[in-house]
Amino acid sequence: VQATRTDTRVAVGASPRGSLALLKLARANAALDGRSYVLPDDIKAYVRPALSHRLILNPELWLRRHAAEQVLDAIVNGVRVPVIDPPAARG
């Protein structure tokens, strides 16, 4: 979500409400899969439905008929997924 606020292709990025919507969708997906935790794939699966209508693209992209979904895909692909070491490896 933070990346949508700093990307030069986006005039107005996702708001805190967009962050909450994405989190709720990801948590619901995790629960439906029987998990009590969210995976990066849960976030990736719901970025488009949660945020695409919340972005305002720069005018140049409007003229070229770029869709917010295309910009979101590019932003998501540019964000590194955090890696957490398992407890045994930290030892």
Residue pairs with C-beta under 8 A, 6 or more apart in sequence:
1 13
1 14
1 18
1 19
1 22
1 51
3 13
3 75
3 78
3 79
4 10
4 13
4 14
4 18
4 51
4 55
4 72
4 75
5 13
5 14
6 13
7 13
7 71
7 75
8 58
9 57
9 58
9 61
9 66
9 71
9 74
10 55
10 56
10 57
10 58
10 71
11 56
11 57
11 58
11 59
12 55
12 56
13 55
14 22
14 51
14 54
14 55
15 54
17 54
18 50
18 51
18 54
21 50
21 51
22 43
22 46
22 47
22 50
22 51
23 38
25 42
25 46
25 49
25 50
26 38
26 42
26 43
26 45
26 46
27 38
27 42
29 38
29 42
29 45
29 46
30 36
30 37
30 38
30 39
30 42
40 81
40 82
44 76
47 72
47 76
48 69
48 72
48 73
51 68
51 72
52 67
52 68
52 69
52 72
53 68
55 68
55 71
55 72
57 66
57 68
57 71
61 71
